Amino acid sequence: MHHSSLPILLLILVPAAQSCYADSHDVSISNNRLHVTLAMPSGLLAVDDLESGLHWVQYVPSRVARGRAWGKVTTRKISPSELIQIQKTAVRGKTIEAEAVWRGHSFQIVFKLADEGPVLTVSIDTPNRGKPLPWKPGWAGTMLMTYPYAFCHEKAGAESVVPVDEGVIYSTRQIDTAVDPRRWRPWWLHQKLSMPWWGVTDGTLGVMTQIETPYDCMFSIQWVDTPAGERTLPHVTWIGAKQCLAYRRRVAYRFVAKGGYVAMAKAFRRTEQAAGRFRTWTEKVRANPLVERLRGALDVWSQVEVTRQMIDQLRSMGVRKAVIAKSRGGDPAPAQGLQPDAIRAAVAAGYLIGGYHNYSWIQGRWIDRDPALKNAAVMQANGKFKTIANAWDAKGRLDRCPAAHRSVFIEKGKLAKESGVNYFFTDCTTTGGAIQECYHPDHPLSRRDGADQLGRALQGLAGLGLVVGSERGKWWATPTTDVFEGIGTLIEYGGSYYGSGDASHWAGPYLEKKPGYRELFLGFDFNPARRVPLFQLVYHDSVYCTRRWNQDPGRDARLWTRHDLMNVLYGTPPLWFMHPKAGNVIGTPQWEEVKDRYLQTYRNVCGWHEKIGFDEMTDHHFLSDDRLVQETRFASGWIVVVNFRDEPWDDPRGFRVPAHANQQLFH
């Protein structure tokens, strides 16, 4: 994805017949759908949606929070001196051009309505793009620039829908930091969110916020004071691109009169399609027919050597399609942990097979072997490399610069393909954390160019004829990546409860006694009432998505049915992680004790995925007030109703869905 820098346009306000000027008064613009008013000097916007009849308003943020640990979130008041001030405006047709000041620096802000329709775009620029600004990394909203502000409506904006991994729902009326410490943690947008947008909605009406320049931006939820009381709303907070504004920043607001978060997701999908950044399964299969093997495939990870006997047993148990990967060190020998006979048998069976790699990190032990590897690492602004502690290497690690990924991916991908495998999994590359600024003289890089470089590296693997997988998943990687392992897990809510660095990381049990387990892990990650399939509404017909490998369904049998039902609802495949300490390694005596339940999951979930796995998800909605009965629809005409309740659901259409079950329909 290439982002070209726009030329610097100095804003010169020239009198014209169609213009009106304001130094201290509110100004307005309109089109056939929206009437927009800009308040002076606060910069607050008010929008009348002429279709819905709603009046949307903004409030300056009053408080912001920081802290990530349970019980350790603190808040800070935002002082007026930290807010932007509008000094002068000019109205030209459907556009307001404004001069503004923030921390003593001049900015130009343009508010532009579409010729027709419900879209308002706000762009921020400066005549001094290359001049360092007073960015102070720290609390988003207080030491960085938060603008434009969030829109609020007491009824229609009661909830926020946010693509944290698959997607979550937050109440804008929830103001207590003790309830959910993860919500208040500000972080880089490209790392925290799977897509650069969010919305506030009542399920039908709402406002979508889409960040069109997302790589030098933070996502933060901040408090505002409204006549009805304090509310918490998602805000866009700009950060420096190598300490400068560097280029024009842009946000688009879309006002939704029907369809709620589904309409928002589809609007984002259309923008990606129009920009040529969206690739369907049809396009991916045309480029690499092996991608077809993902439809209806079971995702199998193995902590032990993958043998021919394992492959033969999978086939004998009726597993028609599978993605089989061996977890191992991040810099493995080609086909390490995969018996040659197993590779040949898997490929012949119609499976995908490969191994785990992690070249987005440069482990300390690798540097001991080859000190020159440091030259590929991200260099900080102070000219130093940052060593990062991790559970897999006592010597820590460096991060590989995005610009240094492609060559190593091509080299390792060729070696992998020569071994006979047809699948390549690269960990961490698409988590968002791989996108960083780099000051190395041999490969300097901005964040927004980082996504382009990583995309080129992933495309290099795909160009070798390999099916490509990576961790977690982000919008910018969807054209080049076929598998996102982990996006089905809300990692911010589940990650603290796996264990770390030993067998407990994969095999369990979950850390139930750790504070917040019920509120965060069960309350969000495994709570369908707090989740929404935003990512699937956009990319179900483009990327094969799973939960994290830490979440084998047998890890906690009490959650097994919920695993299956959530996969069926979202149209995503199940994941097995074979580990000796989990007692689920195929071919062992322990496997015989759990085999039937695993195969039940395969038949129920993968059988459904074979029907709809490559379809666009066209709709999702809640059928019950408690949100435990839900429905999704797919482009082929298939519909599924899932009942997470403890009692049956009698559907008005004349069928009954038993407790903890689903009903599949064809329309």
N, C-alpha and C positions, 0 to 999 in steps of 0.2 A: 504494500500500500504506500504510494508515494504522496507526500504532502509538499507542495511547492510553496515557498514563502511568497506572500503577497507583497507588492511594492508598497512603500510607505506613502500614504496619502495624507498630506497636511490638510486639516479641515479649515477652509477659508469661508467665512460666512459672508456671502455677497448678497446685497438686497435684491429681491426679485418679486415680481407681482404676486406669485403664488406662495410667498413665504410670509410668515409672521414671526416676530421675535418676542422673546420673554426673558427678562432678567430676574424676575422674582415671582412670576405667576405660573400657575399650572398650565400645561399645554396638552392638546389632544389631537389624535388622528383616528380615522375610521376606514373600514371597508364594508363589504356586504355582510360580514359576520361579526366583527369585533369593533368595539369603541374603546380606545386606549387613552388613558390620562396619565401624564407624568407630573408628579408633584415636585416643586422646587422649594428648597435646595436638597431635600432628602433623597431624591431619586426613586421614591416609592412609586410603583405602578398600580393602577386600578384598571380592570378590564371588565366591560360589559359584554357578555356572550349573548348576542342577539337571538340565537337559536334556542338556547336553553333558558334564557331569561335570568341567568345568574350574574351576580356582581362579585368579581374576584378582587381581592385586595392584598397588599403586601404590608408587612411590618418590619421595622429594622430589628435584627437579632439583638437580644438582650443578654443572653448567657450562652456559653459554650463549655463543653466538658472535655476532659482527657482522662486517660487511665484505662487499662484493659483487664485488670484482675478483679475477681469477685470481691465486692465490698470496698474497692479502692478507687472508685471514680470520684473525681473532684470537679467542681464547676468554677467558672470565673465570669464576672460581669464584663460586658463589652462597653467600653467607654465611647462617647460620641466622637472623640478625636480619632478613633480607629475606623470611622465610617467614611465612605466616599461622599463628596458634596458636589451637586450640580450647580454651575455658576451661570451658564448662558445656554439658550436653546434657539433653534430655528426649525420651523415646520415647513417641509417641502412635500406636498402631496400626502402620501401615506408614510412619510418618514419624519422622525424627529432627530435632528443632529444636535448633540449637546457637548459643551465643554465642561470638564469636571476636574476636581483636584482630589488626590488621595495622598496623605502624608507629604504634602508639599510638592507633589509631582503632577504634571498636567496630563490629562487623558481626553480622548475623544470617544464618545459613546453614541452609537447610532441605533435607534429603535425603528424597525422597519416591518410594516405589515405586508403580507402577501397581497397581490392584486385582488385575489378573492380567497375566501376560506379562513380557517380558524388558527392561522399560524402567525406568531409574532417573533421576530428574530432580534436579538440584542448583541451587538458587537462592541468590543472594547479595544482601543488602539492608543498609541502615543506617538508623537513626533520623535521621541527619543528611544526607539526600540532597543538600541544597543547599550543604553545607559543603565548601569546597575540601579535597581530599585530597592527600597528598604524591606525586602523579604526577610523575615526572621523565622526560620523553621521552628515550629513549635505548635502552639495551639491554633488549629484552624479557626479562622474567623476573628481572631484577635490580633495576630501578628502577620496575617496574610490578607489578601484582598477578597472579601466576600461581596460579590455583586455580579449580576442582579440578584435580588432577594427572592424568597420563595412566595408563591401565591397561596392564599388561604381562603377557605370558605367554611363556615362553621358546620354545615351539614354535608355538602358535596365533597369537602376535603377532609373527611373524618379519618381517613386512613391513607398511609403511604404504602405504595407497592415499590419494592426496591430489588433489582436483580443482584442480590448477594448470592453468588453461585446460581442455583436454579431460580430462586426468588422468594422473598419473604413479605409479610404484611406487618406493618407497624401501625399502632394507633397514634394519631397526632395528639390525642388527649393524654397519652402516657408521658408524664413528666418526671417520674421518680427514677433516678439513676440506679437505685438498688435493685429494681425489677429486672433490668437487662443491661449489664455493663458493656456488652459487645456493641450495642447499638450506638453508644456515645463515642466510640473510638474513631476519631478522624483518620483517614488514610488516603493514600494515592488512589484516585478513581480507577486507574487501569489495573490496580492490584486488588482493590476491594470488591469491585463490581464486575460481573461478567459481560455487561453491556453498558454503554455510556448514556443511560437515561434512567429516569424514575418518574413516578407520578403520584398525585394525591387524588383520591376518588372515593365515591360511595358505592362503587361497583357499576354505575351507569354513567354519571357525569364525572368530570374531572379535568385536571391539567397535567399534561406530560411535559417534563423538562428533559430536553435532549442536548447533551454537550457535544457540539460539532467539532471542537478542538480539545480532545479529552486528555492528552498526555501530560500536560503541565497544569494539573487540576487536582484538587482534593475533594472528596465527598465527606460532608460532615452534617450531622443533625444538630440544629441549634434551637434554642428557645426563643419564642416571641411572645410579647404581651398583647393579648387581644381583649376586646370588651367582654368576651365570654370567659376570660381567664387565660392562663399560660398554656401555650401549645408548643409542640416540638415538630419541626419541619426540616426536610432535607434541603441543604444549601450547596451551591457551587462556590468553591473557594479556589481562586487562582494562585498558582505558585510560580516562581521564577523559572525561566528556561535559561540555565546558566546565569542566574541572578538578574536576568532582564525580562522584559515583556516579550521581546524577540519577534513576535508576530501578532496579527489580529486574533483576539479570542472571541469565540462565538457560541451563543446559546440560543436554541429555538424552543419556544413554548407553543404547544398544541392544545387547544381547548376542545374537550371531548363532550359532545352532547348525548352520546349513546355508546354503549360498548365497553366503557370503563377500561380496565387494564388490558383487555383483549384488543380493543381498538388501538391502544397505545403501542402494544407489541407489534401489531400489524403495520402501524405507521413507521416504526423503526425498520421493520423488514422491507418495506417499500423503498425507504431511503437507501438502504444497503443495496437493494437490487438496482435502483436507478444509477447508483455510483459504480456498478459493475463489481461489487465486492461480495456478492452472494453466489454460492455454487450449490446446486441441488445434487441429490444422489445420482440423478440421471447424468449430469455432467461429469461427476466424479467417476462413475462406472464407465462412461465412454472413454475417459482418459486412462483408467486402470480397471479392467474387468474384475480383478481380485476384490475390489471394494464391494461387489455384490455379495461376497461371503459374509458381510456383516449383518445382512437382513436375517433376523431370527437367531443370531449367534449368541451362545453362552460365553460370558467372559470368565476365563479361568486363569488364576495366578497360582504359581507353585513355588514354595520355598525349598522344595527338594528337587533332585534331578528329574527331568521329564523323560520317561522311558517309552519304548515302543509298546510295552504292556499297558501303560496308562492310556495311550491313544487307542489301542485295540479295545480296552474296556469301555472307553467313552463311546466308541462306535457300537459295541455290543449292547450298551444300555440305551441305544436309540438317539444319541446326541448327533443330530445331523450337521449342525454348524457350531463352530466354537472359535474363539480367539484365545490362544494359549500362550502365556508369557511366563518366563522364568525370572523371578526377582533375584538379583545378585549385585555385586559391587558395581558402582557407577561407571567403571572403565573396564568392562569385561573383555575377555578374549572372544573372538567370533564364535557364536553358538555355545558359549560356556553354559553348562548345566542342561543342555539339550542333546540327547543322544542322536547321532546321525540317523539311525533307523527311525527314531521318533519323528524327526523333521520330515523324512521322506513319507512316512505313514500319514502324518498330519496333513501334508500338502495333498497327498493322494485322496484323503478322505474329504477334501473340500474345506479344511480348516485353515485358519491363519495361525502362524506360529512364529515367535520371535523372542526377544529378550529385553530386559531393562537396561537403559543407559542413562547417565546423567552428565552430560557435557556442558550444561549451563553452570555447573560448579567446577571448580578446580581444587581438588582435595589436597590438603597439606602433604599427604604421603606421596601424591603424584609429583608434587614439586620437588620433594626429596630425590626422586628418581630423575627428574628432568627440570632443573631450575628455569630453563627458558620458557616454561609454561606461564610464568608470571607475566610475560609480555602480552599474553592474550587476555589478561584480567582487566576489570574495570579499575581505572585510576580515579581517585578523588580529586577535587579541586585543589587540595593542598599538595598534590603530586605524590601522594602515598597510596598504597594498596590497603584495603581494609580487610583484616582477617576476621572471619565470622565463626563463632563457636557452633558446633553441631554434634549431634549424638553419634555420627557415623565415623568420625575421625578426630582423635584427641588433638591433632595438630590444627584443627579448624580447616577453613576453606576460604578461597577467594571466589568472586563471581566472574564468570566469563563475559566479556563485552559482547553485546549483541552483534557487533560488526565482525566478531571473531568466531561466530558459530558455523557459518556455511562450510568453510573448508574442512573443519573436523567432522561435521555431519556427513559430508560427501565421502570423506575417507573411511569413516566407520561404517557408513551405509553400504559402500561397495564391499567391504570385508564381510559384513553380515549377509549380503545377498549371495556372495560366493559360497557361503556355508550352506546355502539352500533355503534359508528362512525367507518368508514373504511379509513379515510384520516387523516394524521398528518402533519401539516405545522410548521416548525421550522425556525423562522426568523434569519437572520444574520449569520447562521452557515456556509453557503457556499459562503459568500461574499468575503472571503479571509482575512478579518480583524480578524476572530476568530483564525487564525494561528499566534501564538506568542511564543517567548521564555518565559519560566517560570523558576524561580529560587526558587520556594517553596520547602522546604526540603522534603515534603510528595509527591510531584508530579513534580519533575524537568523535563524540556522538551526542546528539540530543535525545531526549526521551521519545519525541515524536518520530524521529528517524529509527529508533530502536525497534519499534514494532515492524517497520518495513524490512529491516535487516533480519529479524527473526523469521518473518514470513518467507523471505528468500531462502533462508536456511532450511526451513521445513519443506518448501517447495523443491529444494534440491533432493531431499530424501524421496519425495513423491515422484520426482523425475526419474529415479532409479527403478521405478516399478514396485516400490514398497508401499504397503498400507501403513499410514503414519498415525501414531497415537501420542498423546502427551497428557500432562496432569492438569486437573481442574478445568481450565478452558476459558477463553476470552473471545469476544466478537472478532477481533482482528485476525485471529488464527483460523477461523472457520473455512476460508477458501483453501487452505493448505493442509489441514489436519482432518483426519477421518474419525478419530476416536478421542473423546475427552474422558479420561478416567478420573472421577471424583467430583464432577460438577453437580451430581445428584446429592452430594453431602454438603450441608452448611458447615464448612470447615471451621468458621469462627465459633460455632456453637458446639460442634462435636469434637474438634481436635484436641481439646484439653483432657479428654476422658478416654483416650486410647491406651496410654502408656507410651514409653519412649525408649528407643535404643536397644530393646531386647525383644524377646518373644511376645511380651504383652502388647507390643505395638501392633501386632497382627492377630495374635491368637486370643488375646483377652486374658481375663475378663475386663469389661469396662470398669473405669474407676468410679464406682457408684458412690463412694463415701467422700469424694472430693466435692467441695462446696460448689453449688450451682448445677449439679448433675440433673436434678429433676427440672429445674427452671430453664436451663439452657439446652442440654442434650435431649431430654424428653420433651421439653416445652417448645422447642423450635425444630431441631433436626429431625425428630421423629413425630412431629405433630402436624398432620396434614391441614389442620385448621389455621395454622400460622404460616403456611407456605402457599405458593402459587407458581404454576409452571411457566414463568415468563420466558425463560430461555427456550423451552420446547415450542412455545407459540411462535417463536421466530425461526428456530433452527432445527426443528424435529426432522425435516426432510433434507438435512445437510450434514449432521454430525451424529455419530453413535455415542451416547452418553451413559455413564454408569455412576454408581456410588464409588466412594474411595475403597481402596484395597484393605483398609483397616476395618471394613464393615461387612465381612462375610456374614450371611444371615444366621449361621449356626453359632455365632459368637454369643448371642443371647437369644435362646429359643423363644423367649416371651415376645420378642420383637419380630420373629420370623414372618408371621402372616402379614404384619404391617409392611415389611420389606416388599413382599410380593405384591400387595395391593397398591402401594405407591408406585412401583414399577409399572403395573398394569395401567393405572390412571395416567401416568406421564408418558406411556408408550416407550419405556426404556428397558433394557435387558438386565438380567440379574448377574451378580458377580459372585464367584466362589474364590476363596483364597485357601489353598491347601497348605497346611502347616502341621508338622508332627505333633506339636503341643496342642493343636486344636482337635486332633483325632479325626481328621477328615481327608487324609491322603488316600487317593484312589488306589485300591489294591491291598490295603492293610486290613487287619481284622477289625480295627476301629471303624473303618469306612463302612463295613457291612452293617453296622449298627445305625448309621445315619443316612445311608444311601437312599432309602426310599423317600425321605423328606427332601433331600437335594433334588432328586429326580422329579418330584412333584413340582418343585419350583421351576425346574427346566421346562416341563411340559406346559404348565399354566402360563408362565410369563413369556418364554421364548416362542411358544405356539402363537400367542397373541402378537408378539413382535414380528413374526413372519407375515402376519396379515397387514399390519399398519406401520411397521418399522421404518419404511421409506416414505411415508405419507406426510404431507403438511398437517400439523395440528391446527384445525380451523377454529376451535372454540373450547373454552373451559368455563365452567361456572359452578357455584355452590347451589345445591338443591335444598338444603336444610338450614335453619337459622343457626344451628351450632356448627355448621360448616363441615360436618363429619360425613355428609353424603354429597358426593361431587360427580360431575360428568365432564368427559372430554369427547370431542368429535374430531374426526379425521377426514381428509379430502376424499378418500375412497368411499365414504359413506358409512364407515364403521363408527359406532358410538359405544362408550362404556360408562356404566354407572357403578360407582364404587361406594360401598357402605362401610365406614370405619366404626360405626356404632356398635353397642353391645346388644341392640335389639333390631329386628327386621325393619326394612324401609318399604312401605307400601307406596309405590310410585303412582301419581295421578294418571299415568298412561296405561295403568292396568296390569302391572306386574309387581312382584315382590322380590326384593333383594335381601337375602338372609344377612344376619349380623356377620361382620368381618368377611364379606364376600363381594363379588362383582357380578354384573349382568352385562353381557355383550349383545349389542343390537346392530342391525344393519338397516340403514335408512334409504 
